[in-house]
């Protein structure tokens, strides 16, 4: 039992180190929005990554996964999401989609809402 706990701890530490180390590749949010719509990501994840009304896919923005984890999920998804392999969705399109979702901010900062500044 102790061996299992140690192994799980090592795997978790390794995974978080791998996913957290590299910055995302450069991407274009404008092209990312186009690709997000083209590949119909919005049908499950909503137009801004906030989750579709049908509740079919999880909320993916704001609060992005690190790029490596995001790419892994898109390429080899868990559960019901279809895989978006490189021959279908290029690495550049994936980086562009990530850039688009990274700019998503569903809720403005309280200081930016004029009616709340009294």
FINUSE-391828 format. One record per residue: residue number from 1; residue in three letters; chain; x, y, z of N, C-alpha, C, O in turn. Coordinates in Angstrom, 3 decimals. Layout:
<atoms>
@pos:NUM, code:ALA, unit:A, nx:X, ny:Y, nz:Z, cax:X, cay:Y, caz:Z, cx:X, cy:Y, cz:Z, ox:X, oy:Y, oz:Z
...
</atoms>
This chain:
<atoms>
@pos:1, code:UNK, unit:A, nx:0.831, ny:-1.195, nz:0.000, cax:0.000, cay:0.000, caz:0.000, cx:0.877, cy:1.261, cz:0.000, ox:0.585, oy:2.230, oz:-0.701
@pos:2, code:UNK, unit:A, nx:1.933, ny:1.235, nz:0.778, cax:2.827, cay:2.379, caz:0.846, cx:3.510, cy:2.600, cz:-0.497, ox:3.723, oy:3.742, oz:-0.904
@pos:3, code:UNK, unit:A, nx:3.854, ny:1.520, nz:-1.184, cax:4.473, cay:1.638, caz:-2.504, cx:3.537, cy:2.325, cz:-3.489, ox:3.959, oy:3.164, oz:-4.285
@pos:4, code:UNK, unit:A, nx:2.255, ny:1.957, nz:-3.422, cax:1.267, cay:2.578, caz:-4.313, cx:1.179, cy:4.072, cz:-4.057, ox:1.151, oy:4.858, oz:-5.004
@pos:5, code:UNK, unit:A, nx:1.135, ny:4.476, nz:-2.804, cax:1.039, cay:5.894, caz:-2.462, cx:2.267, cy:6.656, cz:-2.942, ox:2.149, oy:7.765, oz:-3.463
@pos:6, code:UNK, unit:A, nx:3.431, ny:6.071, nz:-2.771, cax:4.650, cay:6.717, caz:-3.232, cx:4.639, cy:6.844, cz:-4.745, ox:4.992, oy:7.894, oz:-5.281
@pos:7, code:UNK, unit:A, nx:4.236, ny:5.783, nz:-5.442, cax:4.178, cay:5.797, caz:-6.902, cx:3.187, cy:6.847, cz:-7.401, ox:3.494, oy:7.602, oz:-8.324
@pos:8, code:UNK, unit:A, nx:2.028, ny:6.896, nz:-6.807, cax:1.018, cay:7.889, caz:-7.197, cx:1.549, cy:9.302, cz:-6.950, ox:1.354, oy:10.191, oz:-7.778
@pos:9, code:UNK, unit:A, nx:2.212, ny:9.508, nz:-5.828, cax:2.787, cay:10.825, caz:-5.535, cx:3.845, cy:11.224, cz:-6.541, ox:3.884, oy:12.374, oz:-6.980
@pos:10, code:UNK, unit:A, nx:4.703, ny:10.287, nz:-6.911, cax:5.733, cay:10.576, caz:-7.911, cx:5.128, cy:10.879, cz:-9.274, ox:5.567, oy:11.803, oz:-9.959
@pos:11, code:UNK, unit:A, nx:4.136, ny:10.117, nz:-9.665, cax:3.468, cay:10.365, caz:-10.944, cx:2.796, cy:11.735, cz:-10.958, ox:2.889, oy:12.460, oz:-11.948
@pos:12, code:UNK, unit:A, nx:2.132, ny:12.088, nz:-9.884, cax:1.462, cay:13.391, caz:-9.813, cx:2.481, cy:14.524, cz:-9.868, ox:2.260, oy:15.519, oz:-10.558
@pos:13, code:UNK, unit:A, nx:3.580, ny:14.386, nz:-9.157, cax:4.609, cay:15.431, caz:-9.171, cx:5.232, cy:15.568, cz:-10.553, ox:5.477, oy:16.681, oz:-11.020
@pos:14, code:UNK, unit:A, nx:5.486, ny:14.445, nz:-11.205, cax:6.057, cay:14.473, caz:-12.550, cx:5.093, cy:15.114, cz:-13.528, ox:5.493, oy:15.957, oz:-14.332
@pos:15, code:UNK, unit:A, nx:3.831, ny:14.727, nz:-13.472, cax:2.832, cay:15.284, caz:-14.394, cx:2.693, cy:16.783, cz:-14.201, ox:2.634, oy:17.523, oz:-15.182
@pos:16, code:UNK, unit:A, nx:2.640, ny:17.249, nz:-12.957, cax:2.493, cay:18.693, caz:-12.769, cx:3.737, cy:19.439, cz:-13.212, ox:3.633, oy:20.561, oz:-13.708
@pos:17, code:UNK, unit:A, nx:4.905, ny:18.849, nz:-13.046, cax:6.126, cay:19.504, caz:-13.515, cx:6.155, cy:19.579, cz:-15.034, ox:6.554, oy:20.596, oz:-15.600
@pos:18, code:UNK, unit:A, nx:5.735, ny:18.508, nz:-15.695, cax:5.718, cay:18.490, caz:-17.161, cx:4.710, cy:19.494, cz:-17.692, ox:5.016, oy:20.239, oz:-18.623
@pos:19, code:UNK, unit:A, nx:3.521, ny:19.529, nz:-17.120, cax:2.476, cay:20.404, caz:-17.631, cx:2.716, cy:21.866, cz:-17.315, ox:2.190, oy:22.733, oz:-18.012
@pos:20, code:UNK, unit:A, nx:3.485, ny:22.165, nz:-16.299, cax:3.646, cay:23.549, caz:-15.882, cx:4.902, cy:24.222, cz:-16.439, ox:5.052, oy:25.435, oz:-16.293
@pos:21, code:UNK, unit:A, nx:5.801, ny:23.479, nz:-17.066, cax:7.099, cay:24.063, caz:-17.356, cx:7.163, cy:24.952, cz:-18.588, ox:7.790, oy:26.010, oz:-18.515
@pos:22, code:UNK, unit:A, nx:6.578, ny:24.607, nz:-19.675, cax:6.764, cay:25.370, caz:-20.903, cx:5.613, cy:26.336, cz:-21.163, ox:4.451, oy:26.003, oz:-20.926
@pos:23, code:UNK, unit:A, nx:5.938, ny:27.534, nz:-21.652, cax:4.861, cay:28.454, caz:-22.047, cx:4.185, cy:27.913, cz:-23.308, ox:4.784, oy:27.135, oz:-24.050
@pos:24, code:UNK, unit:A, nx:2.950, ny:28.321, nz:-23.548, cax:2.269, cay:27.837, caz:-24.760, cx:2.961, cy:28.359, cz:-26.012, ox:3.595, oy:29.413, oz:-25.979
@pos:25, code:UNK, unit:A, nx:2.842, ny:27.631, nz:-27.111, cax:3.407, cay:28.140, caz:-28.367, cx:2.657, cy:29.391, cz:-28.792, ox:1.508, oy:29.590, oz:-28.398
@pos:26, code:UNK, unit:A, nx:3.303, ny:30.244, nz:-29.604, cax:2.608, cay:31.453, caz:-30.046, cx:1.392, cy:31.103, cz:-30.885, ox:1.435, oy:30.217, oz:-31.739
@pos:27, code:UNK, unit:A, nx:0.323, ny:31.805, nz:-30.626, cax:-0.907, cay:31.586, caz:-31.373, cx:-1.635, cy:32.893, cz:-31.588, ox:-1.379, oy:33.884, oz:-30.904
@pos:28, code:UNK, unit:A, nx:-2.544, ny:32.884, nz:-32.544, cax:-3.355, cay:34.057, caz:-32.862, cx:-4.769, cy:33.846, cz:-32.329, ox:-5.447, oy:32.895, oz:-32.716
@pos:29, code:UNK, unit:A, nx:-5.210, ny:34.733, nz:-31.441, cax:-6.559, cay:34.616, caz:-30.895, cx:-7.614, cy:34.764, cz:-31.994, ox:-8.653, oy:34.106, oz:-31.947
@pos:30, code:UNK, unit:A, nx:-7.351, ny:35.624, nz:-32.983, cax:-8.315, cay:35.794, caz:-34.082, cx:-8.466, cy:34.510, cz:-34.891, ox:-9.579, oy:34.061, oz:-35.167
@pos:31, code:UNK, unit:A, nx:-7.333, ny:33.931, nz:-35.265, cax:-7.399, cay:32.647, caz:-35.994, cx:-7.962, cy:31.552, cz:-35.097, ox:-8.662, oy:30.653, oz:-35.562
@pos:32, code:UNK, unit:A, nx:-7.648, ny:31.639, nz:-33.805, cax:-8.156, cay:30.656, caz:-32.853, cx:-9.666, cy:30.675, cz:-32.753, ox:-10.303, oy:29.626, oz:-32.666
@pos:33, code:UNK, unit:A, nx:-10.241, ny:31.871, nz:-32.764, cax:-11.700, cay:31.974, caz:-32.723, cx:-12.299, cy:31.348, cz:-33.975, ox:-13.305, oy:30.642, oz:-33.898
@pos:34, code:UNK, unit:A, nx:-11.691, ny:31.600, nz:-35.121, cax:-12.176, cay:31.019, caz:-36.371, cx:-12.085, cy:29.491, cz:-36.332, ox:-13.027, oy:28.808, oz:-36.732
@pos:35, code:UNK, unit:A, nx:-10.971, ny:28.957, nz:-35.858, cax:-10.806, cay:27.503, caz:-35.776, cx:-11.771, cy:26.904, cz:-34.753, ox:-12.340, oy:25.838, oz:-34.989
@pos:36, code:UNK, unit:A, nx:-11.957, ny:27.580, nz:-33.627, cax:-12.877, cay:27.121, caz:-32.584, cx:-14.289, cy:26.968, cz:-33.149, ox:-14.995, oy:26.010, oz:-32.834
@pos:37, code:UNK, unit:A, nx:-14.687, ny:27.920, nz:-33.982, cax:-16.007, cay:27.845, caz:-34.608, cx:-16.023, cy:26.808, cz:-35.741, ox:-16.978, oy:26.043, oz:-35.873
@pos:38, code:UNK, unit:A, nx:-14.971, ny:26.787, nz:-36.548, cax:-14.883, cay:25.854, caz:-37.679, cx:-14.999, cy:24.403, cz:-37.207, ox:-15.716, oy:23.608, oz:-37.815
@pos:39, code:UNK, unit:A, nx:-14.300, ny:24.060, nz:-36.135, cax:-14.309, cay:22.686, caz:-35.639, cx:-15.437, cy:22.430, cz:-34.642, ox:-15.508, oy:21.368, oz:-34.024
@pos:40, code:UNK, unit:A, nx:-16.308, ny:23.413, nz:-34.498, cax:-17.539, cay:23.318, caz:-33.718, cx:-17.301, cy:23.019, cz:-32.239, ox:-18.109, oy:22.348, oz:-31.597
@pos:41, code:UNK, unit:A, nx:-16.200, ny:23.516, nz:-31.711, cax:-15.901, cay:23.352, caz:-30.286, cx:-17.006, cy:23.984, cz:-29.434, ox:-17.326, oy:23.505, oz:-28.346
@pos:42, code:UNK, unit:A, nx:-17.575, ny:25.066, nz:-29.956, cax:-18.606, cay:25.816, caz:-29.234, cx:-19.852, cy:24.995, cz:-28.953, ox:-20.585, oy:25.300, oz:-28.012
@pos:43, code:UNK, unit:A, nx:-20.112, ny:23.963, nz:-29.742, cax:-21.341, cay:23.193, caz:-29.531, cx:-21.355, cy:22.500, cz:-28.173, ox:-22.419, oy:22.305, oz:-27.585
@pos:44, code:UNK, unit:A, nx:-20.186, ny:22.129, nz:-27.677, cax:-20.098, cay:21.486, caz:-26.364, cx:-19.533, cy:22.404, cz:-25.285, ox:-19.882, oy:22.279, oz:-24.111
@pos:45, code:UNK, unit:A, nx:-18.657, ny:23.330, nz:-25.687, cax:-17.953, cay:24.150, caz:-24.708, cx:-18.413, cy:25.603, cz:-24.668, ox:-17.860, oy:26.392, oz:-23.902
@pos:46, code:UNK, unit:A, nx:-19.405, ny:25.979, nz:-25.465, cax:-19.874, cay:27.363, caz:-25.491, cx:-18.944, cy:28.236, cz:-26.321, ox:-17.788, oy:27.880, oz:-26.549
@pos:47, code:UNK, unit:A, nx:-19.449, ny:29.373, nz:-26.768, cax:-18.678, cay:30.228, caz:-27.670, cx:-17.443, cy:30.838, cz:-27.005, ox:-16.505, oy:31.235, oz:-27.696
@pos:48, code:UNK, unit:A, nx:-17.434, ny:30.915, nz:-25.692, cax:-16.291, cay:31.481, caz:-24.976, cx:-15.630, cy:30.457, cz:-24.054, ox:-14.843, oy:30.823, oz:-23.181
@pos:49, code:UNK, unit:A, nx:-15.947, ny:29.184, nz:-24.244, cax:-15.388, cay:28.155, caz:-23.379, cx:-16.103, cy:28.034, cz:-22.054, ox:-15.637, oy:27.327, oz:-21.160
@pos:50, code:UNK, unit:A, nx:-17.233, ny:28.716, nz:-21.911, cax:-17.952, cay:28.790, caz:-20.638, cx:-18.843, cy:27.581, cz:-20.382, ox:-19.404, oy:27.471, oz:-19.292
@pos:51, code:UNK, unit:A, nx:-18.992, ny:26.702, nz:-21.306, cax:-19.819, cay:25.491, caz:-21.294, cx:-21.098, cy:25.789, cz:-22.051, ox:-21.734, oy:26.822, oz:-21.848
@pos:52, code:UNK, unit:A, nx:-21.455, ny:24.883, nz:-22.912, cax:-22.655, cay:25.066, caz:-23.723, cx:-23.906, cy:24.934, cz:-22.872, ox:-23.886, oy:24.322, oz:-21.804
@pos:53, code:UNK, unit:A, nx:-24.991, ny:25.515, nz:-23.359, cax:-26.258, cay:25.456, caz:-22.638, cx:-26.726, cy:24.032, cz:-22.401, ox:-27.371, oy:23.736, oz:-21.395
@pos:54, code:UNK, unit:A, nx:-26.394, ny:23.157, nz:-23.335, cax:-26.817, cay:21.757, caz:-23.202, cx:-26.030, cy:21.028, cz:-22.121, ox:-26.429, oy:19.949, oz:-21.682
@pos:55, code:UNK, unit:A, nx:-24.917, ny:21.609, nz:-21.691, cax:-24.120, cay:20.988, caz:-20.648, cx:-23.361, cy:19.762, cz:-21.111, ox:-23.023, oy:18.892, oz:-20.308
@pos:56, code:UNK, unit:A, nx:-23.089, ny:19.690, nz:-22.418, cax:-22.439, cay:18.491, caz:-22.940, cx:-20.946, cy:18.434, cz:-22.659, ox:-20.401, oy:17.349, oz:-22.460
@pos:57, code:UNK, unit:A, nx:-20.281, ny:19.566, nz:-22.638, cax:-18.839, cay:19.580, caz:-22.400, cx:-18.518, cy:20.441, cz:-21.207, ox:-19.333, oy:21.271, oz:-20.803
@pos:58, code:UNK, unit:A, nx:-17.340, ny:20.258, nz:-20.633, cax:-16.978, cay:21.059, caz:-19.461, cx:-16.602, cy:22.489, cz:-19.818, ox:-16.290, oy:22.801, oz:-20.967
@pos:59, code:UNK, unit:A, nx:-16.639, ny:23.331, nz:-18.830, cax:-16.149, cay:24.706, caz:-18.951, cx:-14.641, cy:24.621, cz:-19.142, ox:-13.952, oy:23.952, oz:-18.372
@pos:60, code:UNK, unit:A, nx:-14.126, ny:25.300, nz:-20.170, cax:-12.688, cay:25.252, caz:-20.428, cx:-12.031, cy:26.624, cz:-20.344, ox:-10.812, oy:26.728, oz:-20.483
@pos:61, code:UNK, unit:A, nx:-12.798, ny:27.662, nz:-20.122, cax:-12.236, cay:29.009, caz:-19.975, cx:-13.230, cy:29.845, cz:-19.168, ox:-14.420, oy:29.531, oz:-19.198
@pos:62, code:UNK, unit:A, nx:-12.825, ny:30.859, nz:-18.472, cax:-11.440, cay:31.171, caz:-18.148, cx:-10.895, cy:30.151, cz:-17.157, ox:-11.615, oy:29.263, oz:-16.701
@pos:63, code:UNK, unit:A, nx:-9.635, ny:30.290, nz:-16.836, cax:-8.991, cay:29.330, caz:-15.937, cx:-8.446, cy:28.155, cz:-16.719, ox:-8.760, oy:27.000, oz:-16.433
@pos:64, code:UNK, unit:A, nx:-7.635, ny:28.460, nz:-17.698, cax:-7.126, cay:27.458, caz:-18.630, cx:-6.201, cy:26.438, cz:-17.967, ox:-5.497, oy:26.727, oz:-16.999
@pos:65, code:UNK, unit:A, nx:-6.236, ny:25.248, nz:-18.527, cax:-5.219, cay:24.248, caz:-18.209, cx:-3.893, cy:24.719, cz:-18.781, ox:-3.889, oy:25.519, oz:-19.716
@pos:66, code:UNK, unit:A, nx:-2.771, ny:24.255, nz:-18.257, cax:-1.505, cay:24.525, caz:-18.939, cx:-1.577, cy:23.964, cz:-20.359, ox:-2.290, oy:22.993, oz:-20.613
@pos:67, code:UNK, unit:A, nx:-0.844, ny:24.573, nz:-21.274, cax:-0.945, cay:24.182, caz:-22.685, cx:-0.715, cy:22.683, cz:-22.907, ox:-1.459, oy:22.056, oz:-23.661
@pos:68, code:UNK, unit:A, nx:0.293, ny:22.108, nz:-22.269, cax:0.591, cay:20.681, caz:-22.482, cx:-0.601, cy:19.805, cz:-22.096, ox:-0.908, oy:18.843, oz:-22.800
@pos:69, code:UNK, unit:A, nx:-1.269, ny:20.119, nz:-21.000, cax:-2.437, cay:19.355, caz:-20.569, cx:-3.609, cy:19.581, cz:-21.532, ox:-4.337, oy:18.645, oz:-21.862
@pos:70, code:UNK, unit:A, nx:-3.781, ny:20.816, nz:-21.975, cax:-4.835, cay:21.148, caz:-22.939, cx:-4.631, cy:20.358, cz:-24.235, ox:-5.568, oy:19.747, oz:-24.749
@pos:71, code:UNK, unit:A, nx:-3.399, ny:20.374, nz:-24.758, cax:-3.099, cay:19.668, caz:-26.003, cx:-3.312, cy:18.167, cz:-25.845, ox:-3.853, oy:17.521, oz:-26.743
@pos:72, code:UNK, unit:A, nx:-2.897, ny:17.614, nz:-24.722, cax:-3.087, cay:16.182, caz:-24.474, cx:-4.568, cy:15.836, cz:-24.462, ox:-4.975, oy:14.823, oz:-25.031
@pos:73, code:UNK, unit:A, nx:-5.374, ny:16.668, nz:-23.818, cax:-6.816, cay:16.412, caz:-23.757, cx:-7.458, cy:16.514, cz:-25.140, ox:-8.348, oy:15.727, oz:-25.462
@pos:74, code:UNK, unit:A, nx:-7.026, ny:17.460, nz:-25.952, cax:-7.602, cay:17.620, caz:-27.292, cx:-7.189, cy:16.453, cz:-28.195, ox:-8.007, oy:15.926, oz:-28.948
@pos:75, code:UNK, unit:A, nx:-5.932, ny:16.059, nz:-28.115, cax:-5.419, cay:14.988, caz:-28.981, cx:-5.868, cy:13.597, cz:-28.543, ox:-6.188, oy:12.760, oz:-29.387
@pos:76, code:UNK, unit:A, nx:-5.895, ny:13.342, nz:-27.250, cax:-6.295, cay:12.030, caz:-26.717, cx:-7.259, cy:12.245, cz:-25.555, ox:-6.892, oy:12.067, oz:-24.394
@pos:77, code:UNK, unit:A, nx:-8.484, ny:12.626, nz:-25.871, cax:-9.438, cay:13.013, caz:-24.826, cx:-9.921, cy:11.847, cz:-23.974, ox:-9.880, oy:10.678, oz:-24.358
@pos:78, code:UNK, unit:A, nx:-10.379, ny:12.242, nz:-22.799, cax:-11.067, cay:11.303, caz:-21.923, cx:-12.554, cy:11.396, cz:-22.233, ox:-13.011, oy:12.370, oz:-22.830
@pos:79, code:UNK, unit:A, nx:-13.277, ny:10.416, nz:-21.839, cax:-14.736, cay:10.405, caz:-21.932, cx:-15.242, cy:10.552, cz:-23.368, ox:-14.741, oy:9.879, oz:-24.269
@pos:80, code:UNK, unit:A, nx:-16.219, ny:11.414, nz:-23.589, cax:-16.963, cay:11.432, caz:-24.853, cx:-16.424, cy:12.343, cz:-25.940, ox:-16.905, oy:12.280, oz:-27.071
@pos:81, code:UNK, unit:A, nx:-15.456, ny:13.178, nz:-25.649, cax:-14.947, cay:14.097, caz:-26.661, cx:-14.211, cy:13.323, cz:-27.755, ox:-13.409, oy:12.437, oz:-27.460
@pos:82, code:UNK, unit:A, nx:-14.486, ny:13.663, nz:-29.027, cax:-13.745, cay:12.984, caz:-30.096, cx:-12.298, cy:13.472, cz:-30.122, ox:-12.030, oy:14.620, oz:-29.766
@pos:83, code:UNK, unit:A, nx:-11.359, ny:12.615, nz:-30.538, cax:-9.964, cay:13.059, caz:-30.624, cx:-9.750, cy:13.967, cz:-31.832, ox:-10.259, oy:13.701, oz:-32.921
@pos:84, code:UNK, unit:A, nx:-9.006, ny:15.018, nz:-31.627, cax:-8.646, cay:15.936, caz:-32.712, cx:-7.164, cy:15.736, cz:-32.998, ox:-6.311, oy:16.476, oz:-32.508
@pos:85, code:UNK, unit:A, nx:-6.883, ny:14.725, nz:-33.799, cax:-5.502, cay:14.363, caz:-34.126, cx:-4.875, cy:15.416, cz:-35.038, ox:-5.573, oy:16.238, oz:-35.631
@pos:86, code:UNK, unit:A, nx:-3.562, ny:15.376, nz:-35.137, cax:-2.809, cay:16.380, caz:-35.883, cx:-3.194, cy:16.423, cz:-37.359, ox:-3.148, oy:17.490, oz:-37.971
@pos:87, code:UNK, unit:A, nx:-3.565, ny:15.310, nz:-37.932, cax:-3.941, cay:15.315, caz:-39.352, cx:-5.259, cy:16.058, cz:-39.587, ox:-5.549, oy:16.461, oz:-40.714
@pos:88, code:UNK, unit:A, nx:-6.046, ny:16.239, nz:-38.547, cax:-7.331, cay:16.931, caz:-38.651, cx:-7.231, cy:18.370, cz:-38.148, ox:-7.783, oy:19.285, oz:-38.759
@pos:89, code:UNK, unit:A, nx:-6.533, ny:18.566, nz:-37.047, cax:-6.355, cay:19.881, caz:-36.411, cx:-4.856, cy:20.099, cz:-36.251, ox:-4.210, oy:19.401, oz:-35.469
@pos:90, code:UNK, unit:A, nx:-4.298, ny:21.056, nz:-36.978, cax:-2.851, cay:21.266, caz:-36.963, cx:-2.377, cy:21.784, cz:-35.602, ox:-3.166, oy:22.299, oz:-34.810
@pos:91, code:UNK, unit:A, nx:-1.088, ny:21.639, nz:-35.351, cax:-0.510, cay:22.167, caz:-34.114, cx:-0.704, cy:23.675, cz:-34.019, ox:-0.940, oy:24.209, oz:-32.935
@pos:92, code:UNK, unit:A, nx:-0.603, ny:24.363, nz:-35.162, cax:-0.793, cay:25.817, caz:-35.151, cx:-2.239, cy:26.170, cz:-34.826, ox:-2.484, oy:27.107, oz:-34.066
@pos:93, code:UNK, unit:A, nx:-3.197, ny:25.442, nz:-35.382, cax:-4.606, cay:25.702, caz:-35.054, cx:-4.870, cy:25.451, cz:-33.570, ox:-5.623, oy:26.188, oz:-32.935
@pos:94, code:UNK, unit:A, nx:-4.251, ny:24.413, nz:-33.027, cax:-4.412, cay:24.120, caz:-31.606, cx:-3.850, cy:25.263, cz:-30.758, ox:-4.473, oy:25.679, oz:-29.781
@pos:95, code:UNK, unit:A, nx:-2.680, ny:25.767, nz:-31.130, cax:-2.085, cay:26.911, caz:-30.421, cx:-2.965, cy:28.152, cz:-30.563, ox:-3.097, oy:28.935, oz:-29.622
@pos:96, code:UNK, unit:A, nx:-3.564, ny:28.329, nz:-31.735, cax:-4.446, cay:29.469, caz:-31.962, cx:-5.708, cy:29.367, cz:-31.095, ox:-6.145, oy:30.359, oz:-30.512
@pos:97, code:UNK, unit:A, nx:-6.280, ny:28.187, nz:-31.014, cax:-7.470, cay:27.981, caz:-30.171, cx:-7.127, cy:28.261, cz:-28.717, ox:-7.905, oy:28.888, oz:-27.998
@pos:98, code:UNK, unit:A, nx:-5.968, ny:27.796, nz:-28.290, cax:-5.534, cay:28.049, caz:-26.919, cx:-5.390, cy:29.553, cz:-26.669, ox:-5.792, oy:30.056, oz:-25.620
@pos:99, code:UNK, unit:A, nx:-4.817, ny:30.256, nz:-27.635, cax:-4.659, cay:31.714, caz:-27.510, cx:-6.020, cy:32.393, cz:-27.411, ox:-6.192, oy:33.324, oz:-26.624
@pos:100, code:UNK, unit:A, nx:-6.982, ny:31.939, nz:-28.196, cax:-8.339, cay:32.500, caz:-28.146, cx:-8.963, cy:32.268, cz:-26.770, ox:-9.503, oy:33.197, oz:-26.169
@pos:101, code:UNK, unit:A, nx:-8.891, ny:31.054, nz:-26.279, cax:-9.503, cay:30.748, caz:-24.992, cx:-8.780, cy:31.440, cz:-23.840, ox:-9.404, oy:31.801, oz:-22.842
@pos:102, code:UNK, unit:A, nx:-7.470, ny:31.625, nz:-23.973, cax:-6.699, cay:32.283, caz:-22.916, cx:-7.096, cy:33.749, cz:-22.754, ox:-6.933, oy:34.317, oz:-21.674
@pos:103, code:UNK, unit:A, nx:-7.612, ny:34.363, nz:-23.809, cax:-8.043, cay:35.763, caz:-23.739, cx:-9.467, cy:35.913, cz:-23.223, ox:-9.920, oy:37.023, oz:-22.943
@pos:104, code:UNK, unit:A, nx:-10.162, ny:34.806, nz:-23.100, cax:-11.550, cay:34.840, caz:-22.651, cx:-11.620, cy:35.254, cz:-21.192, ox:-10.941, oy:34.690, oz:-20.334
@pos:105, code:UNK, unit:A, nx:-12.441, ny:36.234, nz:-20.933, cax:-12.687, cay:36.682, caz:-19.569, cx:-14.176, cy:36.927, cz:-19.459, ox:-14.673, oy:37.973, oz:-19.877
@pos:106, code:UNK, unit:A, nx:-14.887, ny:35.969, nz:-18.901, cax:-16.341, cay:36.059, caz:-18.854, cx:-16.843, cy:37.149, cz:-17.904, ox:-17.877, oy:37.770, oz:-18.154
@pos:107, code:UNK, unit:A, nx:-16.123, ny:37.371, nz:-16.842, cax:-16.568, cay:38.351, caz:-15.857, cx:-15.546, cy:39.473, cz:-15.747, ox:-14.378, oy:39.216, oz:-15.454
@pos:108, code:UNK, unit:A, nx:-15.970, ny:40.717, nz:-15.977, cax:-15.028, cay:41.822, caz:-15.814, cx:-14.684, cy:42.003, cz:-14.338, ox:-15.444, oy:41.607, oz:-13.454
@pos:109, code:UNK, unit:A, nx:-13.552, ny:42.596, nz:-14.096, cax:-13.154, cay:42.924, caz:-12.741, cx:-14.166, cy:43.922, cz:-12.173, ox:-14.659, oy:44.785, oz:-12.899
@pos:110, code:UNK, unit:A, nx:-14.468, ny:43.809, nz:-10.912, cax:-15.458, cay:44.680, caz:-10.264, cx:-15.112, cy:46.150, cz:-10.466, ox:-16.006, oy:46.980, oz:-10.628
@pos:111, code:UNK, unit:A, nx:-13.832, ny:46.477, nz:-10.456, cax:-13.401, cay:47.864, caz:-10.621, cx:-13.718, cy:48.405, cz:-12.013, ox:-13.742, oy:49.620, oz:-12.214
@pos:112, code:UNK, unit:A, nx:-13.961, ny:47.519, nz:-12.967, cax:-14.243, cay:47.932, caz:-14.341, cx:-15.734, cy:48.109, cz:-14.626, ox:-16.110, oy:48.464, oz:-15.743
@pos:113, code:UNK, unit:A, nx:-16.583, ny:47.867, nz:-13.631, cax:-18.028, cay:48.014, caz:-13.806, cx:-18.447, cy:49.363, cz:-13.216, ox:-18.505, oy:49.520, oz:-11.997
@pos:114, code:UNK, unit:A, nx:-18.740, ny:50.342, nz:-14.095, cax:-19.029, cay:51.705, caz:-13.606, cx:-20.135, cy:51.786, cz:-12.550, ox:-20.016, oy:52.558, oz:-11.599
@pos:115, code:UNK, unit:A, nx:-21.186, ny:51.019, nz:-12.698, cax:-22.305, cay:51.097, caz:-11.753, cx:-21.916, cy:50.647, cz:-10.345, ox:-22.585, oy:50.999, oz:-9.374
@pos:116, code:UNK, unit:A, nx:-20.853, ny:49.882, nz:-10.234, cax:-20.434, cay:49.404, caz:-8.909, cx:-19.415, cy:50.329, cz:-8.251, ox:-18.996, oy:50.104, oz:-7.115
@pos:117, code:UNK, unit:A, nx:-19.028, ny:51.359, nz:-8.969, cax:-18.055, cay:52.306, caz:-8.412, cx:-18.778, cy:53.557, cz:-7.931, ox:-18.879, oy:54.540, oz:-8.666
@pos:118, code:UNK, unit:A, nx:-19.266, ny:53.526, nz:-6.740, cax:-19.979, cay:54.675, caz:-6.190, cx:-19.384, cy:55.116, cz:-4.900, ox:-19.862, oy:56.076, oz:-4.296
</atoms>
